[in-house]
Amino acid sequence: MELLSLYDLNTYIKQAIALNFSEPIWISAELSSVKIVRGHIYLELIQKNHYGEEVIAQSRASLWSSDFQKIKKNSPLSPDEILQVGYEVKIQVLVEYHERFGLSLVIKDIDASFTLGKLELEKQEIINKLAKDKLLDKNQKNTFIPLVPQKLAVITSKNAAGWKDFESHLLENPYGYSFSIHVFEASMQGTLAPIEISKQIQSISSHFSDYDLIIIIRGGGSKMDLNDFNDYELAKAIANSKLPIITGIGHEIDQTIADLVAHTSLKTPTAVANFLVDSIVLFESNLIQTGRDIERISIDIIWNTSNRLEAIQDRLNSSAMGQIANFKYKLDEIFYKMIFGAKQHLQTQKHQLEMNFQNIHLNNPLVILKKGYTMTFQNDKKILSAGDINIHQGITTVFHDGEITSSILKSKNHE
């Protein structure tokens, strides 16, 4: 058997590869490492098994600066947006083999639509999982934004382009509204962004009563940059937040999953600031309008009540005058009846007096005596019956014009 040196073996491998892979070929792989050195990009490509648990293939790849610039001109997305750790890519590579450095793949082109399609598919799978777990609208259903949101927990990076715009628009609002802002810093781009943002949401939730709501903001970004916000764990943290969450991630067209599960999604940090200011403007306007409505209604009530009181007063006056007239009529009637009754009573009494006087006159002893009657007295006591006379004493007989005294004679019969 012929003994080959390592160099000879590698030379044969190089020749075999050059014969079989003389032209660039398209391959798909996942990026496990991405490094940029002096404009060149060095990558580690891997392929996992069907279950995504074990690496079954691995290789190095390089994207030289000159090729990078060519791809950048012809691709709708910049290559550095697609070449992110964890992304699955479709790349055109030239297979090279070096006797010393071994197998290497030189990237000649990148199919951006492949990666975007994969990311969109993954995004939809996450959305479906969130829907199954009943998390898509949980933050919106279980929380509410106060009418006057002023105590703000802001998750962002102070180095993010949108932070300064948000802060200046909010604090320098033309209405002079004041806000309390507590910044919770987190990475807003890269693989650490979902992890750090989720941790800050949980941290805020542990003392949620100190805040009105949570705001997640970052400056503008490309479609690929925003993919960091299409993370299931981040979406779950947003959905389970005890406070309403507003996102202003800085995109005009695409909606991330973080936007989808948040209570309110706005396009930019500036839009979030305007939303907060406008919310208070609306509340103040409604308050002023309510005050005006109360004033108007109060005036109407007072006016209507005054009219009703005047009408009641008129009715009372009319009724009182009627009652007074009625009572006056009744009093006059009673008065006349009293006068008439009194006159009748007086006449009756007069007549009665006259009759009494006549009776008295007729019963006057003197008048009776003038008629020939007499009165008999014995010892100054009027004798009404013969049995009342004491025969042993004298009697006095009274006439109308005088009296006589006599003694009683005993008759034979009496004896």
C-alpha positions as MATLAB code, in Angstrom:
seq = 'MELLSLYDLNTYIKQAIALNFSEPIWISAELSSVKIVRGHIYLELIQKNHYGEEVIAQSRASLWSSDFQKIKKNSPLSPDEILQVGYEVKIQVLVEYHERFGLSLVIKDIDASFTLGKLELEKQEIINKLAKDKLLDKNQKNTFIPLVPQKLAVITSKNAAGWKDFESHLLENPYGYSFSIHVFEASMQGTLAPIEISKQIQSISSHFSDYDLIIIIRGGGSKMDLNDFNDYELAKAIANSKLPIITGIGHEIDQTIADLVAHTSLKTPTAVANFLVDSIVLFESNLIQTGRDIERISIDIIWNTSNRLEAIQDRLNSSAMGQIANFKYKLDEIFYKMIFGAKQHLQTQKHQLEMNFQNIHLNNPLVILKKGYTMTFQNDKKILSAGDINIHQGITTVFHDGEITSSILKSKNHE';
ca = [
       0.000    0.000    0.000;
       1.291    3.390   -0.963;
       2.053    5.710    1.946;
       0.722    9.269    1.446;
       1.772   12.324    3.276;
      -0.884   14.523    4.773;
      -0.093   17.207    2.234;
      -0.476   14.725   -0.652;
      -3.844   13.576    0.785;
      -5.094   17.101    1.133;
      -3.910   17.873   -2.384;
      -5.939   14.970   -3.745;
      -8.979   16.180   -1.745;
      -8.481   19.690   -3.114;
      -8.328   18.380   -6.681;
     -11.422   16.201   -6.154;
     -13.392   19.107   -4.777;
     -12.201   21.426   -7.557;
     -13.338   18.887  -10.184;
     -16.747   18.292   -8.612;
     -17.503   21.817   -7.408;
     -16.013   24.043  -10.063;
     -19.021   26.378   -9.953;
     -20.694   27.990   -6.958;
     -23.660   26.071   -5.497;
     -26.666   27.047   -3.357;
     -26.905   25.595    0.140;
     -29.056   26.227    3.206;
     -27.674   26.323    6.749;
     -28.102   27.905   10.158;
     -25.645   30.518   11.399;
     -24.032   29.626   14.723;
     -21.314   32.306   14.708;
     -20.761   35.593   12.849;
     -17.595   37.685   13.099;
     -16.590   40.778   11.188;
     -12.885   41.490   10.797;
     -11.684   44.425    8.684;
     -14.772   44.333    6.522;
     -14.674   40.569    5.984;
     -17.345   38.333    7.527;
     -16.440   34.950    8.984;
     -19.213   32.510    9.766;
     -19.819   29.107   11.245;
     -22.527   27.129    9.442;
     -24.387   24.275   11.071;
     -27.251   21.932   10.331;
     -29.303   20.279   13.072;
     -31.282   17.079   12.979;
     -34.998   16.967   12.320;
     -35.777   17.636   15.982;
     -33.384   20.569   16.184;
     -31.487   19.004   19.058;
     -28.209   17.807   17.560;
     -25.723   19.341   15.110;
     -25.212   16.859   12.278;
     -23.071   19.037    9.984;
     -20.745   22.018   10.447;
     -18.479   24.102    8.240;
     -16.735   27.465    7.989;
     -17.737   30.165    5.529;
     -16.336   33.523    4.525;
     -17.795   36.595    2.877;
     -15.066   38.822    1.574;
     -15.529   42.555    1.686;
     -15.581   42.931   -2.104;
     -18.286   40.291   -2.471;
     -20.168   41.878    0.428;
     -20.368   45.183   -1.446;
     -21.584   43.471   -4.631;
     -24.313   41.574   -2.792;
     -25.310   44.739   -0.941;
     -25.964   46.530   -4.236;
     -28.133   43.783   -5.650;
     -30.067   42.665   -2.555;
     -33.170   44.337   -1.078;
     -31.640   43.754    2.333;
     -28.111   44.369    3.463;
     -26.207   41.070    3.956;
     -25.348   42.020    7.535;
     -29.078   42.172    8.295;
     -29.506   38.571    7.197;
     -26.293   37.153    8.578;
     -27.416   36.975   12.200;
     -26.779   34.150   14.649;
     -29.700   31.742   14.689;
     -31.013   32.673   11.241;
     -31.391   30.056    8.556;
     -29.913   31.304    5.288;
     -29.760   30.312    1.656;
     -26.363   31.217    0.304;
     -24.432   30.602   -2.876;
     -20.981   29.318   -2.001;
     -17.814   28.396   -3.808;
     -16.407   25.245   -2.240;
     -12.667   25.573   -1.611;
     -10.185   23.319    0.063;
      -6.771   24.386    1.331;
      -4.060   21.911    2.148;
      -3.372   23.590    5.481;
      -6.655   25.217    6.487;
      -9.021   22.550    5.173;
     -12.518   23.006    3.747;
     -13.901   26.506    3.397;
     -16.965   27.977    1.754;
     -16.718   31.377    0.099;
     -20.073   33.157   -0.076;
     -20.882   34.652   -3.464;
     -24.560   35.507   -3.073;
     -27.397   35.512   -0.511;
     -31.093   34.813   -1.119;
     -32.757   37.291    1.225;
     -36.273   36.063    0.425;
     -35.417   32.603    1.756;
     -34.418   33.936    5.158;
     -37.353   36.317    5.277;
     -39.687   33.482    4.379;
     -38.231   31.296    7.096;
     -38.515   34.102    9.629;
     -42.092   34.813    8.588;
     -42.941   31.136    8.920;
     -41.389   31.048   12.384;
     -43.252   34.232   13.257;
     -46.571   32.710   12.238;
     -45.837   29.564   14.242;
     -45.188   31.743   17.315;
     -48.435   33.659   16.714;
     -50.343   30.387   16.476;
     -48.762   29.179   19.724;
     -49.657   32.435   21.466;
     -53.241   32.121   20.233;
     -53.398   28.542   21.486;
     -52.058   29.664   24.868;
     -54.628   32.530   24.935;
     -51.935   35.181   25.184;
     -52.524   37.266   22.049;
     -54.967   39.742   23.625;
     -54.363   39.024   27.305;
     -52.557   42.300   28.036;
     -55.254   44.290   26.281;
     -58.113   42.486   28.064;
     -56.628   42.364   31.567;
     -55.190   45.894   31.829;
     -56.284   49.418   31.009;
     -54.458   52.659   30.295;
     -55.351   55.379   32.845;
     -57.063   58.503   31.567;
     -54.063   60.532   32.745;
     -50.969   58.301   32.323;
     -48.042   60.060   33.984;
     -46.009   57.450   35.916;
     -44.077   55.701   33.158;
     -41.772   52.688   33.256;
     -39.759   52.905   30.023;
     -37.781   49.912   28.772;
     -35.186   51.092   26.306;
     -31.512   51.746   25.767;
     -30.469   55.324   26.352;
     -28.215   54.845   23.367;
     -31.209   53.979   21.186;
     -31.968   56.558   18.535;
     -35.580   56.966   19.594;
     -35.015   57.584   23.311;
     -34.033   61.244   23.016;
     -36.915   61.951   20.647;
     -39.343   60.312   23.052;
     -37.978   62.164   26.083;
     -37.914   65.583   24.427;
     -41.393   65.261   22.904;
     -42.804   64.110   26.223;
     -41.129   66.529   28.629;
     -41.232   69.553   26.327;
     -44.889   69.207   25.408;
     -46.592   72.543   24.661;
     -49.224   72.036   27.371;
     -46.784   71.846   30.277;
     -47.951   68.405   31.423;
     -45.531   66.696   33.785;
     -44.468   63.044   33.614;
     -42.496   60.795   35.927;
     -40.170   58.600   33.842;
     -38.213   55.650   35.208;
     -35.910   54.102   32.623;
     -35.208   50.356   32.739;
     -32.274   49.779   30.411;
     -32.105   46.753   28.142;
     -30.531   45.742   24.854;
     -32.859   46.691   22.031;
     -31.145   44.687   19.306;
     -29.496   41.306   19.079;
     -30.048   37.950   20.753;
     -29.915   39.474   24.252;
     -32.749   41.937   23.562;
     -35.700   39.567   24.176;
     -34.098   38.175   27.341;
     -33.251   41.552   28.878;
     -36.591   43.169   27.965;
     -38.467   40.194   29.467;
     -36.485   40.486   32.701;
     -37.228   44.194   32.961;
     -40.958   43.575   32.457;
     -40.883   41.050   35.287;
     -38.901   43.481   37.448;
     -41.446   46.253   36.905;
     -44.343   43.879   37.565;
     -42.947   43.112   41.023;
     -43.817   46.702   42.059;
     -46.393   47.538   39.392;
     -48.395   49.852   41.678;
     -45.663   52.484   41.268;
     -46.417   52.902   37.566;
     -49.335   53.573   35.238;
     -47.968   51.620   32.298;
     -44.869   50.138   30.625;
     -43.406   51.546   27.420;
     -40.985   49.659   25.148;
     -39.237   51.940   22.658;
     -36.306   51.856   20.285;
     -35.310   53.835   17.228;
     -35.922   52.781   13.661;
     -34.690   49.481   12.404;
     -34.683   47.215    9.404;
     -37.021   44.289    8.972;
     -34.285   41.951   10.162;
     -33.415   44.122   13.170;
     -37.022   43.948   14.293;
     -36.995   40.154   14.259;
     -35.602   40.270   17.803;
     -39.129   41.322   18.851;
     -40.664   38.187   17.309;
     -39.672   36.092   20.294;
     -42.174   33.834   22.074;
     -40.794   34.358   25.595;
     -40.793   38.128   25.120;
     -44.361   37.998   23.825;
     -45.356   35.861   26.810;
     -43.787   38.363   29.235;
     -45.688   41.226   27.571;
     -48.986   39.300   27.621;
     -48.647   38.419   31.316;
     -47.653   41.919   32.403;
     -49.781   43.361   35.223;
     -49.511   46.761   33.560;
     -50.612   47.813   30.069;
     -47.676   47.863   27.650;
     -47.264   50.340   24.793;
     -44.713   49.615   22.082;
     -42.984   52.158   19.883;
     -40.334   50.059   18.208;
     -39.720   52.370   15.290;
     -41.173   50.777   12.186;
     -43.713   52.133    9.738;
     -44.959   49.007    7.970;
     -44.181   45.710    9.658;
     -45.773   44.633   12.915;
     -43.725   42.530   15.286;
     -45.166   39.931   17.626;
     -44.330   42.248   20.533;
     -46.620   44.840   18.914;
     -49.290   42.225   18.387;
     -49.532   41.175   22.052;
     -49.022   44.647   23.545;
     -52.000   46.638   24.820;
     -51.302   49.421   22.307;
     -48.872   49.457   19.380;
     -47.563   52.692   17.879;
     -45.107   53.172   15.047;
     -42.370   55.256   16.649;
     -41.161   56.483   20.051;
     -42.325   59.965   19.066;
     -45.777   58.573   18.316;
     -45.852   57.074   21.827;
     -44.977   60.443   23.361;
     -47.673   62.148   21.304;
     -50.170   59.467   22.298;
     -49.515   60.083   26.006;
     -49.757   63.859   25.652;
     -52.867   63.578   23.484;
     -54.469   61.269   26.063;
     -54.152   63.973   28.716;
     -55.260   66.666   26.254;
     -58.351   64.599   25.513;
     -59.019   64.073   29.231;
     -58.597   67.781   29.949;
     -60.792   68.708   26.980;
     -63.469   66.273   28.134;
     -63.153   67.647   31.657;
     -63.553   71.218   30.427;
     -66.450   70.195   28.197;
     -68.017   68.322   31.089;
     -67.676   71.450   33.220;
     -69.329   73.482   30.482;
     -72.066   70.885   30.126;
     -72.632   70.953   33.890;
     -72.759   74.756   33.813;
     -75.177   74.729   30.870;
     -77.348   72.036   32.420;
     -77.274   73.837   35.768;
     -78.367   77.078   34.120;
     -81.122   75.219   32.288;
     -82.227   73.556   35.513;
     -82.155   76.863   37.397;
     -84.012   78.601   34.556;
     -86.620   75.844   34.275;
     -86.945   75.633   38.051;
     -87.307   79.405   38.249;
     -90.020   79.316   35.569;
     -91.768   76.484   37.368;
     -91.506   78.346   40.679;
     -92.923   81.469   39.069;
     -95.715   79.409   37.562;
     -96.317   77.781   40.944;
     -96.223   81.191   42.571;
     -98.744   82.498   40.051;
    -100.935   79.466   40.632;
    -100.530   79.886   44.401;
    -101.373   83.585   44.149;
    -104.350   82.816   41.947;
    -105.417   79.984   44.196;
    -104.861   82.092   47.306;
    -106.853   84.961   45.854;
    -109.591   82.527   44.925;
    -109.476   80.972   48.371;
    -109.488   84.406   49.996;
    -112.419   85.512   47.842;
    -114.200   82.283   48.605;
    -113.500   82.620   52.324;
    -114.521   86.289   52.196;
    -117.768   85.302   50.538;
    -118.304   82.623   53.142;
    -117.378   85.034   55.933;
    -119.768   87.634   54.497;
    -122.418   84.950   54.267;
    -121.718   83.896   57.856;
    -121.649   87.561   58.907;
    -124.988   88.244   57.293;
    -126.377   85.056   58.746;
    -125.073   86.067   62.157;
    -126.623   89.528   61.836;
    -129.899   88.106   60.563;
    -129.809   85.385   63.209;
    -128.963   87.912   65.890;
    -131.808   90.157   64.774;
    -134.190   87.234   64.718;
    -132.914   86.131   68.091;
    -133.303   89.631   69.469;
    -136.794   89.906   68.033;
    -137.658   86.480   69.466;
    -136.205   87.473   72.803;
    -138.003   90.808   72.614;
    -141.231   89.071   71.840;
    -140.591   86.625   74.616;
    -139.794   89.486   76.963;
    -142.954   91.205   75.927;
    -144.895   88.019   76.550;
    -143.099   87.559   79.844;
    -143.792   91.144   80.724;
    -147.433   90.655   79.816;
    -147.560   87.457   81.824;
    -145.887   89.203   84.690;
    -148.323   92.068   84.348;
    -151.282   89.740   84.180;
    -150.008   87.793   87.152;
    -149.265   90.920   89.140;
    -151.195   90.564   92.405;
    -152.396   94.130   92.187;
    -153.881   93.495   88.749;
    -155.491   90.301   90.006;
    -156.779   92.084   93.110;
    -158.349   94.730   90.907;
    -160.393   91.979   89.385;
    -162.007   91.438   92.777;
    -159.697   88.869   94.161;
    -158.166   89.156   97.623;
    -155.189   87.702   99.476;
    -155.365   86.448  103.044;
    -152.443   86.553  105.470;
    -152.111   85.314  109.007;
    -149.087   86.300  110.968;
    -147.553   87.640  107.677;
    -147.936   84.194  106.105;
    -149.977   83.875  102.960;
    -152.941   81.576  103.402;
    -153.431   79.327  100.418;
    -155.910   76.867  101.953;
    -158.613   77.028  104.653;
    -156.806   74.350  106.510;
    -153.822   76.701  106.923;
    -155.899   79.159  109.090;
    -155.488   79.247  112.853;
    -158.967   79.971  114.058;
    -157.754   81.414  117.333;
    -155.891   84.253  115.654;
    -157.007   87.111  113.514;
    -156.460   87.265  109.716;
    -155.616   90.096  107.334;
    -157.439   90.374  104.019;
    -155.699   92.394  101.301;
    -157.701   94.221   98.602;
    -156.334   96.170   95.639;
    -156.905   99.383   97.466;
    -156.251   98.368  101.098;
    -156.504   95.663  103.712;
    -158.600   94.815  106.792;
    -157.941   92.694  109.848;
    -160.675   90.492  111.358;
    -161.233   87.718  113.836;
    -162.804   84.406  113.090;
    -166.250   83.722  114.562;
    -166.993   80.294  115.692;
    -169.999   78.774  114.030;
    -172.281   76.307  115.621;
    -171.142   73.628  113.346;
    -167.624   74.329  114.332;
    -168.456   74.102  117.910;
];
